[in-house]
């Protein structure tokens, strides 16, 4: 009995939290007002983005995509600094690390790679019987062998980060900007909620789903995607179901 009471209280608390989240999202994204304020102290760039993105409800999405673009620019800047610091040849900079790795695997020496010399000439002086003798001998630089591997690893790591970030940005663009993908995601969440609550599929109204997707806009669907990725699919399903229940039925309005 006590266990059942605690379980029921926990479920009620979860429903209450999901309801609060859904209520906040519904009132923020379903409103037809433009989400910006004309204030002299406002950021000019942010104000411009809000003016153009407000009516289509994509201000948060524009900020998110802008953040992705800054990530890509940051990686490209680091690669440029790496190429400038090492004074790499300009024949094929994007493939420098891969080419150098293949050369090292073939056993080529540093004379072929052009950087990180293993041997150099060292000048030093020795005092013998009041006379100073100057000598020039070959010196081995074993640390350069380690430095070479470190920079190759760094080059590969930056390129992997660049590829992953670009692919992630493109996937998010396709998820959010295409109407069919937004509708499919919301409908999939609601269909799963119907199955979990043992509700008949024919009671799910497609018109309400389309109305919900339109009310949410790009920003709302983006928030649901982020909620699913960070809080879990069950949380996203519950919030989407709560949002669906708050949308008035088009058939009821027609009556």
Phi and psi in degrees as GROMACS dihedral restraints (atoms count N, CA, C in turn):
[ dihedral_restraints ]
;  ai    aj    ak    al  type     phi  dphi    fc
    3     4     5     6     1   -65.0    20    10
    4     5     6     7     1   -39.0    20    10
    6     7     8     9     1   -63.5    20    10
    7     8     9    10     1   -42.5    20    10
    9    10    11    12     1   -63.3    20    10
   10    11    12    13     1   -39.0    20    10
   12    13    14    15     1   -65.8    20    10
   13    14    15    16     1   -41.7    20    10
   15    16    17    18     1   -65.3    20    10
   16    17    18    19     1   -40.9    20    10
   18    19    20    21     1   -63.7    20    10
   19    20    21    22     1   -42.5    20    10
   21    22    23    24     1   -64.2    20    10
   22    23    24    25     1   -40.9    20    10
   24    25    26    27     1   -65.1    20    10
   25    26    27    28     1   -38.5    20    10
   27    28    29    30     1   -66.1    20    10
   28    29    30    31     1   -41.2    20    10
   30    31    32    33     1   -64.8    20    10
   31    32    33    34     1   -39.2    20    10
   33    34    35    36     1   -64.8    20    10
   34    35    36    37     1   -38.8    20    10
   36    37    38    39     1   -65.3    20    10
   37    38    39    40     1   -42.1    20    10
   39    40    41    42     1   -62.2    20    10
   40    41    42    43     1   -44.3    20    10
   42    43    44    45     1   -62.2    20    10
   43    44    45    46     1   -37.7    20    10
   45    46    47    48     1   -65.1    20    10
   46    47    48    49     1   -42.6    20    10
   48    49    50    51     1   -66.0    20    10
   49    50    51    52     1   -44.5    20    10
   51    52    53    54     1   -62.3    20    10
   52    53    54    55     1   -37.7    20    10
   54    55    56    57     1   -64.5    20    10
   55    56    57    58     1   -39.0    20    10
   57    58    59    60     1   -65.0    20    10
   58    59    60    61     1   -42.3    20    10
   60    61    62    63     1   -63.8    20    10
   61    62    63    64     1   -46.3    20    10
   63    64    65    66     1   -63.6    20    10
   64    65    66    67     1   -40.2    20    10
   66    67    68    69     1   -63.4    20    10
   67    68    69    70     1   -40.9    20    10
   69    70    71    72     1   -64.9    20    10
   70    71    72    73     1   -45.5    20    10
   72    73    74    75     1   -65.1    20    10
   73    74    75    76     1   -40.9    20    10
   75    76    77    78     1   -64.5    20    10
   76    77    78    79     1   -44.7    20    10
   78    79    80    81     1   -73.2    20    10
   79    80    81    82     1   -23.4    20    10
   81    82    83    84     1   -85.2    20    10
   82    83    84    85     1   -37.8    20    10
   84    85    86    87     1   -97.9    20    10
   85    86    87    88     1   -23.8    20    10
   87    88    89    90     1   -84.4    20    10
   88    89    90    91     1   -12.4    20    10
   90    91    92    93     1   -70.1    20    10
   91    92    93    94     1   143.8    20    10
   93    94    95    96     1   -88.3    20    10
   94    95    96    97     1     0.4    20    10
   96    97    98    99     1   -73.9    20    10
   97    98    99   100     1   157.3    20    10
   99   100   101   102     1   -85.1    20    10
  100   101   102   103     1   131.7    20    10
  102   103   104   105     1   -88.8    20    10
  103   104   105   106     1    66.6    20    10
  105   106   107   108     1  -155.2    20    10
  106   107   108   109     1   161.3    20    10
  108   109   110   111     1  -127.1    20    10
  109   110   111   112     1   136.8    20    10
  111   112   113   114     1   -84.6    20    10
  112   113   114   115     1   101.9    20    10
  114   115   116   117     1  -131.1    20    10
  115   116   117   118     1   136.4    20    10
  117   118   119   120     1   -60.4    20    10
  118   119   120   121     1   -27.3    20    10
  120   121   122   123     1   -89.5    20    10
  121   122   123   124     1     1.3    20    10
  123   124   125   126     1   -69.9    20    10
  124   125   126   127     1   152.1    20    10
  126   127   128   129     1   -65.7    20    10
  127   128   129   130     1   122.1    20    10
  129   130   131   132     1   -57.9    20    10
  130   131   132   133     1   -43.1    20    10
  132   133   134   135     1   -65.3    20    10
  133   134   135   136     1   -45.0    20    10
  135   136   137   138     1   -63.6    20    10
  136   137   138   139     1   -35.3    20    10
  138   139   140   141     1   -66.0    20    10
  139   140   141   142     1   -40.7    20    10
  141   142   143   144     1   -64.0    20    10
  142   143   144   145     1   -43.6    20    10
  144   145   146   147     1   -62.9    20    10
  145   146   147   148     1   -40.5    20    10
  147   148   149   150     1   -65.5    20    10
  148   149   150   151     1   -37.5    20    10
  150   151   152   153     1   -63.6    20    10
  151   152   153   154     1   -44.6    20    10
  153   154   155   156     1   -83.0    20    10
  154   155   156   157     1   -27.3    20    10
  156   157   158   159     1   -96.1    20    10
  157   158   159   160     1   -17.0    20    10
  159   160   161   162     1   -60.4    20    10
  160   161   162   163     1   -51.9    20    10
  162   163   164   165     1   -61.7    20    10
  163   164   165   166     1   -32.3    20    10
  165   166   167   168     1   -92.9    20    10
  166   167   168   169     1     3.0    20    10
  168   169   170   171     1    56.4    20    10
  169   170   171   172     1    51.3    20    10
  171   172   173   174     1  -131.8    20    10
  172   173   174   175     1    23.4    20    10
  174   175   176   177     1   -65.6    20    10
  175   176   177   178     1   -47.7    20    10
  177   178   179   180     1   -62.9    20    10
  178   179   180   181     1   -38.6    20    10
  180   181   182   183     1   -64.1    20    10
  181   182   183   184     1   -42.5    20    10
  183   184   185   186     1   -61.9    20    10
  184   185   186   187     1   -41.2    20    10
  186   187   188   189     1   -64.3    20    10
  187   188   189   190     1   -39.9    20    10
  189   190   191   192     1   -67.0    20    10
  190   191   192   193     1   -45.0    20    10
  192   193   194   195     1   -66.6    20    10
  193   194   195   196     1   -34.7    20    10
  195   196   197   198     1   -62.9    20    10
  196   197   198   199     1   -37.6    20    10
  198   199   200   201     1   -64.5    20    10
  199   200   201   202     1   -41.6    20    10
  201   202   203   204     1   -61.2    20    10
  202   203   204   205     1   -41.5    20    10
  204   205   206   207     1   -63.7    20    10
  205   206   207   208     1   -38.1    20    10
  207   208   209   210     1   -66.2    20    10
  208   209   210   211     1   -37.0    20    10
  210   211   212   213     1   -59.3    20    10
  211   212   213   214     1   -45.3    20    10
  213   214   215   216     1   -64.5    20    10
  214   215   216   217     1   -43.6    20    10
  216   217   218   219     1   -62.5    20    10
  217   218   219   220     1   -36.9    20    10
  219   220   221   222     1   -63.3    20    10
  220   221   222   223     1   -43.6    20    10
  222   223   224   225     1   -67.0    20    10
  223   224   225   226     1   -42.3    20    10
  225   226   227   228     1   -62.6    20    10
  226   227   228   229     1   -37.7    20    10
  228   229   230   231     1   -65.0    20    10
  229   230   231   232     1   -41.5    20    10
  231   232   233   234     1   -65.0    20    10
  232   233   234   235     1   -38.8    20    10
  234   235   236   237     1   -65.0    20    10
  235   236   237   238     1   -39.7    20    10
  237   238   239   240     1   -64.6    20    10
  238   239   240   241     1   -42.0    20    10
  240   241   242   243     1   -63.6    20    10
  241   242   243   244     1   -39.6    20    10
  243   244   245   246     1   -62.7    20    10
  244   245   246   247     1   -44.2    20    10
  246   247   248   249     1   -65.4    20    10
  247   248   249   250     1   -39.2    20    10
  249   250   251   252     1   -69.0    20    10
  250   251   252   253     1   -39.8    20    10
  252   253   254   255     1   -66.4    20    10
  253   254   255   256     1   -38.3    20    10
  255   256   257   258     1   -87.8    20    10
  256   257   258   259     1    -5.8    20    10
  258   259   260   261     1    53.4    20    10
  259   260   261   262     1    54.9    20    10
  261   262   263   264     1   -72.6    20    10
  262   263   264   265     1   152.6    20    10
  264   265   266   267     1   -64.8    20    10
  265   266   267   268     1   149.6    20    10
  267   268   269   270     1   -90.8    20    10
  268   269   270   271     1     6.3    20    10
  270   271   272   273     1   -68.4    20    10
  271   272   273   274     1   -40.1    20    10
  273   274   275   276     1  -156.8    20    10
  274   275   276   277     1    70.6    20    10
  276   277   278   279     1   -61.0    20    10
  277   278   279   280     1   -39.0    20    10
  279   280   281   282     1   -62.1    20    10
  280   281   282   283     1   -24.4    20    10
  282   283   284   285     1  -107.8    20    10
  283   284   285   286     1    19.2    20    10
  285   286   287   288     1   -60.9    20    10
  286   287   288   289     1   -50.5    20    10
  288   289   290   291     1   -61.9    20    10
  289   290   291   292     1   -41.4    20    10
  291   292   293   294     1   -66.9    20    10
  292   293   294   295     1   -43.0    20    10
  294   295   296   297     1   -64.6    20    10
  295   296   297   298     1   -43.6    20    10
  297   298   299   300     1   -64.5    20    10
  298   299   300   301     1   -38.5    20    10
  300   301   302   303     1   -62.6    20    10
  301   302   303   304     1   -42.7    20    10
  303   304   305   306     1   -65.2    20    10
  304   305   306   307     1   -38.7    20    10
  306   307   308   309     1   -64.6    20    10
  307   308   309   310     1   -41.6    20    10
  309   310   311   312     1   -66.6    20    10
  310   311   312   313     1   -36.9    20    10
  312   313   314   315     1   -65.9    20    10
  313   314   315   316     1   -28.8    20    10
  315   316   317   318     1   -81.9    20    10
  316   317   318   319     1    -5.4    20    10
  318   319   320   321     1    88.5    20    10
  319   320   321   322     1    15.8    20    10
  321   322   323   324     1   -69.3    20    10
  322   323   324   325     1   146.9    20    10
  324   325   326   327     1   -87.0    20    10
  325   326   327   328     1   175.2    20    10
  327   328   329   330     1   -66.1    20    10
  328   329   330   331     1   -21.5    20    10
  330   331   332   333     1   -62.1    20    10
  331   332   333   334     1   -28.9    20    10
  333   334   335   336     1   -81.8    20    10
  334   335   336   337     1   -29.3    20    10
  336   337   338   339     1   -82.9    20    10
  337   338   339   340     1   -29.3    20    10
  339   340   341   342     1    91.4    20    10
  340   341   342   343     1   -10.2    20    10
  342   343   344   345     1  -137.3    20    10
  343   344   345   346     1   169.0    20    10
  345   346   347   348     1    54.0    20    10
  346   347   348   349     1    66.1    20    10
  348   349   350   351     1   -65.2    20    10
  349   350   351   352     1   144.8    20    10
  351   352   353   354     1   -91.1    20    10
  352   353   354   355     1   -26.2    20    10
  354   355   356   357     1  -131.5    20    10
  355   356   357   358     1   140.3    20    10
  357   358   359   360     1  -145.6    20    10
  358   359   360   361     1   173.6    20    10
  360   361   362   363     1   -99.5    20    10
  361   362   363   364     1   130.2    20    10
  363   364   365   366     1  -113.9    20    10
  364   365   366   367     1   131.1    20    10
  366   367   368   369     1  -103.3    20    10
  367   368   369   370     1   130.5    20    10
  369   370   371   372     1  -149.3    20    10
  370   371   372   373     1   164.9    20    10
  372   373   374   375     1  -119.0    20    10
  373   374   375   376     1   143.6    20    10
  375   376   377   378     1  -129.5    20    10
  376   377   378   379     1   128.1    20    10
  378   379   380   381     1   -94.0    20    10
  379   380   381   382     1   121.3    20    10
  381   382   383   384     1  -132.1    20    10
  382   383   384   385     1   118.9    20    10
  384   385   386   387     1    53.4    20    10
  385   386   387   388     1    44.5    20    10
  387   388   389   390     1    81.2    20    10
  388   389   390   391     1    -5.4    20    10
  390   391   392   393     1  -106.2    20    10
  391   392   393   394     1   147.3    20    10
  393   394   395   396     1  -102.5    20    10
  394   395   396   397     1   122.1    20    10
  396   397   398   399     1  -108.6    20    10
  397   398   399   400     1   128.1    20    10
  399   400   401   402     1  -100.7    20    10
  400   401   402   403     1   131.1    20    10
  402   403   404   405     1  -126.3    20    10
  403   404   405   406     1   147.8    20    10
  405   406   407   408     1  -127.6    20    10
  406   407   408   409     1   116.4    20    10
  408   409   410   411     1  -130.8    20    10
  409   410   411   412     1   164.8    20    10
  411   412   413   414     1   -78.5    20    10
  412   413   414   415     1   135.1    20    10
  414   415   416   417     1  -120.1    20    10
  415   416   417   418     1   138.9    20    10
  417   418   419   420     1   -92.4    20    10
  418   419   420   421     1   136.5    20    10
  420   421   422   423     1  -114.4    20    10
  421   422   423   424     1    79.5    20    10
  423   424   425   426     1   -66.3    20    10
  424   425   426   427     1   -24.2    20    10
  426   427   428   429     1   -65.4    20    10
  427   428   429   430     1   -27.3    20    10
  429   430   431   432     1   -65.9    20    10
  430   431   432   433     1   -27.9    20    10
  432   433   434   435     1   -64.1    20    10
  433   434   435   436     1   -39.1    20    10
  435   436   437   438     1   -71.0    20    10
  436   437   438   439     1   -42.5    20    10
  438   439   440   441     1   -60.8    20    10
  439   440   441   442     1   -39.0    20    10
  441   442   443   444     1   -60.8    20    10
  442   443   444   445     1   -44.5    20    10
  444   445   446   447     1   -67.1    20    10
  445   446   447   448     1   -37.0    20    10
  447   448   449   450     1   -63.3    20    10
  448   449   450   451     1   -44.7    20    10
  450   451   452   453     1   -70.5    20    10
  451   452   453   454     1   -33.8    20    10
  453   454   455   456     1   -64.8    20    10
  454   455   456   457     1   -43.9    20    10
  456   457   458   459     1   -62.5    20    10
  457   458   459   460     1   -41.6    20    10
  459   460   461   462     1   -63.3    20    10
  460   461   462   463     1   -40.6    20    10
  462   463   464   465     1   -62.7    20    10
  463   464   465   466     1   -46.0    20    10
  465   466   467   468     1   -63.4    20    10
  466   467   468   469     1   -40.6    20    10
  468   469   470   471     1   -63.9    20    10
  469   470   471   472     1   -43.2    20    10
  471   472   473   474     1   -64.9    20    10
  472   473   474   475     1   -38.4    20    10
  474   475   476   477     1   -70.2    20    10
  475   476   477   478     1   -36.2    20    10
  477   478   479   480     1   -64.9    20    10
  478   479   480   481     1   -43.6    20    10
  480   481   482   483     1   -60.3    20    10
  481   482   483   484     1   -41.0    20    10
  483   484   485   486     1   -62.9    20    10
  484   485   486   487     1   -45.8    20    10
  486   487   488   489     1   -64.1    20    10
  487   488   489   490     1   -44.7    20    10
  489   490   491   492     1   -64.2    20    10
  490   491   492   493     1   -41.3    20    10
  492   493   494   495     1   -66.6    20    10
  493   494   495   496     1   -41.7    20    10
  495   496   497   498     1   -64.8    20    10
  496   497   498   499     1   -44.7    20    10
  498   499   500   501     1   -63.2    20    10
  499   500   501   502     1   -42.8    20    10
  501   502   503   504     1   -61.7    20    10
  502   503   504   505     1   -42.7    20    10
  504   505   506   507     1   -63.4    20    10
  505   506   507   508     1   -42.1    20    10
  507   508   509   510     1   -65.3    20    10
  508   509   510   511     1   -40.4    20    10
  510   511   512   513     1   -62.5    20    10
  511   512   513   514     1   -41.9    20    10
  513   514   515   516     1   -65.6    20    10
  514   515   516   517     1   -36.2    20    10
  516   517   518   519     1   -62.1    20    10
  517   518   519   520     1   -45.7    20    10
  519   520   521   522     1   -67.2    20    10
  520   521   522   523     1   -35.4    20    10
  522   523   524   525     1   -66.9    20    10
  523   524   525   526     1   -38.0    20    10
  525   526   527   528     1   -97.1    20    10
  526   527   528   529     1   -39.9    20    10
  528   529   530   531     1   -79.7    20    10
  529   530   531   532     1   -26.7    20    10
  531   532   533   534     1   -85.2    20    10
  532   533   534   535     1   128.0    20    10
  534   535   536   537     1   -61.0    20    10
  535   536   537   538     1   -40.3    20    10
  537   538   539   540     1   -63.3    20    10
  538   539   540   541     1   -38.5    20    10
  540   541   542   543     1   -68.9    20    10
  541   542   543   544     1   -38.6    20    10
  543   544   545   546     1   -65.6    20    10
  544   545   546   547     1   -44.6    20    10
  546   547   548   549     1   -65.0    20    10
  547   548   549   550     1   -39.6    20    10
  549   550   551   552     1   -64.4    20    10
  550   551   552   553     1   -41.0    20    10
  552   553   554   555     1   -64.6    20    10
  553   554   555   556     1   -48.4    20    10
  555   556   557   558     1   -64.8    20    10
  556   557   558   559     1   -42.5    20    10
  558   559   560   561     1   -65.5    20    10
  559   560   561   562     1   -36.1    20    10
  561   562   563   564     1   -64.8    20    10
  562   563   564   565     1   -40.9    20    10
  564   565   566   567     1   -63.5    20    10
  565   566   567   568     1   -43.9    20    10
  567   568   569   570     1   -69.6    20    10
  568   569   570   571     1   -39.3    20    10
  570   571   572   573     1   -61.6    20    10
  571   572   573   574     1   -40.2    20    10
  573   574   575   576     1   -65.1    20    10
  574   575   576   577     1   -39.3    20    10
  576   577   578   579     1   -63.2    20    10
  577   578   579   580     1   -38.2    20    10
  579   580   581   582     1   -63.2    20    10
  580   581   582   583     1   -42.4    20    10
  582   583   584   585     1   -66.5    20    10
  583   584   585   586     1   -41.2    20    10
  585   586   587   588     1   -66.0    20    10
  586   587   588   589     1   -32.4    20    10
  588   589   590   591     1   -95.3    20    10
  589   590   591   592     1     7.6    20    10
  591   592   593   594     1    55.8    20    10
  592   593   594   595     1    43.6    20    10
  594   595   596   597     1   -98.6    20    10
  595   596   597   598     1   146.2    20    10
  597   598   599   600     1   -66.2    20    10
  598   599   600   601     1   137.2    20    10
  600   601   602   603     1   -62.7    20    10
  601   602   603   604     1   -27.9    20    10
  603   604   605   606     1   -71.4    20    10
  604   605   606   607     1   -10.0    20    10
  606   607   608   609     1   -84.6    20    10
  607   608   609   610     1    -6.0    20    10
  609   610   611   612     1   -84.0    20    10
  610   611   612   613     1   122.6    20    10
  612   613   614   615     1   -95.9    20    10
  613   614   615   616     1   121.8    20    10
  615   616   617   618     1   -67.5    20    10
  616   617   618   619     1   -32.1    20    10
  618   619   620   621     1   -64.4    20    10
  619   620   621   622     1   -38.6    20    10
  621   622   623   624     1   -67.0    20    10
  622   623   624   625     1   -36.7    20    10
  624   625   626   627     1   -64.6    20    10
  625   626   627   628     1   -44.8    20    10
  627   628   629   630     1   -63.2    20    10
  628   629   630   631     1   -39.0    20    10
  630   631   632   633     1   -65.5    20    10
  631   632   633   634     1   -38.9    20    10
  633   634   635   636     1   -65.1    20    10
  634   635   636   637     1   -44.2    20    10
  636   637   638   639     1   -62.8    20    10
  637   638   639   640     1   -39.9    20    10
  639   640   641   642     1   -66.5    20    10
  640   641   642   643     1   -40.3    20    10
  642   643   644   645     1   -67.7    20    10
  643   644   645   646     1   -38.3    20    10
  645   646   647   648     1   -69.9    20    10
  646   647   648   649     1   -39.2    20    10
  648   649   650   651     1    69.3    20    10
  649   650   651   652     1  -168.1    20    10
  651   652   653   654     1   -64.7    20    10
  652   653   654   655     1   -41.3    20    10
  654   655   656   657     1   -63.3    20    10
  655   656   657   658     1   -44.2    20    10
  657   658   659   660     1   -63.8    20    10
  658   659   660   661     1   -44.2    20    10
  660   661   662   663     1   -67.0    20    10
  661   662   663   664     1   -36.2    20    10
  663   664   665   666     1   -62.4    20    10
  664   665   666   667     1   -43.0    20    10
  666   667   668   669     1   -62.4    20    10
  667   668   669   670     1   -40.0    20    10
  669   670   671   672     1   -64.8    20    10
  670   671   672   673     1   -40.4    20    10
  672   673   674   675     1   -61.6    20    10
  673   674   675   676     1   -45.3    20    10
  675   676   677   678     1   -66.2    20    10
  676   677   678   679     1   -35.9    20    10
  678   679   680   681     1   -64.2    20    10
  679   680   681   682     1   -41.1    20    10
  681   682   683   684     1   -66.2    20    10
  682   683   684   685     1   -38.0    20    10
  684   685   686   687     1   -74.9    20    10
  685   686   687   688     1   -31.4    20    10
  687   688   689   690     1  -104.9    20    10
  688   689   690   691     1   -35.2    20    10
  690   691   692   693     1  -101.6    20    10
  691   692   693   694     1   -11.2    20    10
  693   694   695   696     1   107.9    20    10
  694   695   696   697     1   155.3    20    10
  696   697   698   699     1   -68.8    20    10
  697   698   699   700     1   -34.6    20    10
  699   700   701   702     1   -63.2    20    10
  700   701   702   703     1   -41.2    20    10
  702   703   704   705     1   -63.7    20    10
  703   704   705   706     1   -43.0    20    10
  705   706   707   708     1   -65.0    20    10
  706   707   708   709     1   -39.2    20    10
  708   709   710   711     1   -62.5    20    10
  709   710   711   712     1   -44.7    20    10
  711   712   713   714     1   -63.1    20    10
  712   713   714   715     1   -42.4    20    10
  714   715   716   717     1   -67.0    20    10
  715   716   717   718     1   -41.9    20    10
  717   718   719   720     1   -63.6    20    10
  718   719   720   721     1   -39.5    20    10
  720   721   722   723     1   -63.5    20    10
  721   722   723   724     1   -41.7    20    10
  723   724   725   726     1   -63.9    20    10
  724   725   726   727     1   -40.1    20    10
  726   727   728   729     1   -64.4    20    10
  727   728   729   730     1   -40.9    20    10
  729   730   731   732     1   -62.0    20    10
  730   731   732   733     1   -40.9    20    10
  732   733   734   735     1   -66.5    20    10
  733   734   735   736     1   -24.3    20    10
  735   736   737   738     1   -83.7    20    10
  736   737   738   739     1   -13.4    20    10
  738   739   740   741     1   -79.8    20    10
  739   740   741   742     1   126.4    20    10
  741   742   743   744     1   -67.5    20    10
  742   743   744   745     1   143.3    20    10
  744   745   746   747     1   -72.1    20    10
  745   746   747   748     1   129.8    20    10
  747   748   749   750     1   -62.3    20    10
  748   749   750   751     1   -32.4    20    10
  750   751   752   753     1   -66.2    20    10
  751   752   753   754     1   -37.3    20    10
  753   754   755   756     1   -66.6    20    10
  754   755   756   757     1   -36.7    20    10
  756   757   758   759     1   -68.3    20    10
  757   758   759   760     1   -33.0    20    10
  759   760   761   762     1   -68.3    20    10
  760   761   762   763     1   -29.2    20    10
